[in-house]
Amino acid sequence: MNLSVTARLPGLDTTKNSEAVSVSKKQQPIESETSDELLMARVCQGDTDALASLFRRYAGIVRGLAYRVLRDGSEADDLLQDIFLLVHRLCGTFDSSKGSARFWILQMTYRRAISRRRYLTSRQFYTRLDLDQAADRLGDVRPESGKGNSLDWALERKQAWESWLAELTESQRQTLHLFFFEGYTFEEIASKTGQTVGNARNHYYRGLQKLRKQISAGKLPGKEAV
């Protein structure tokens, strides 16, 4: 991960002219000697260099915490940027008498990560992620050296997907397709297919359970599990 301050953090241009840099060095202690609390105070005064210093200090630990909660690198990267935008915007709410700047930043990270995870869970993000990862594990298993080629393997994987889907009922296949690929809600699926919402949910969960078992077993058509 690139820990440099990105374009999403407004005004954090660390390339100052030589005169400004010279004045800055004379007026302020070097970064390693500046406390987090003093940097926060400077952020509130509009000092973008102070915000950049906080970013360099805490980007790694903030992203690490975000990743542990969200389980996805792209989501963790996005949250990292959002947190320092919030530090810039909400610095006036920081109260050093209630805790350190480090605690304030990490507490905000944890709360935002939990909120984002709940949203992603409600959108079935982790269901998709689990299926993708299971399929990727199958894709990592190549034919034995000297047997077959990439085209053969691609066709084999396609046949595997078709065989897995064949294990589902028509209602289950239709429900999963509408949910994952068309973006329908259970209510919309029920209306489109002429069934109750409860039945739509039942087809979804039963179909998903069958599909997961097939993928986890890694069974290719006509072969033993890999």
JOLIN-V367365 format. One record per run of one state. SS is the DSSP state (~ for helix, > for strand, _ for the rest). FROM is the first residue (numbers start at 0). TO is the last residue. Records with the same first field share a line. If there is no record, write none. Layout:
BEGIN
SS->FROM-TO / FROM-TO
END
This chain:
BEGIN
_->0-16 / 27-29 / 33-34 / 44-46 / 70-71 / 93-94 / 98-99 / 122-123 / 139-148 / 166-168 / 180-184 / 193-195 / 217-217 / 219-223 / 225-225
~->17-26 / 30-32 / 35-43 / 47-69 / 72-92 / 95-97 / 100-121 / 124-138 / 149-165 / 169-179 / 185-192 / 196-216
>->218-218 / 224-224
END
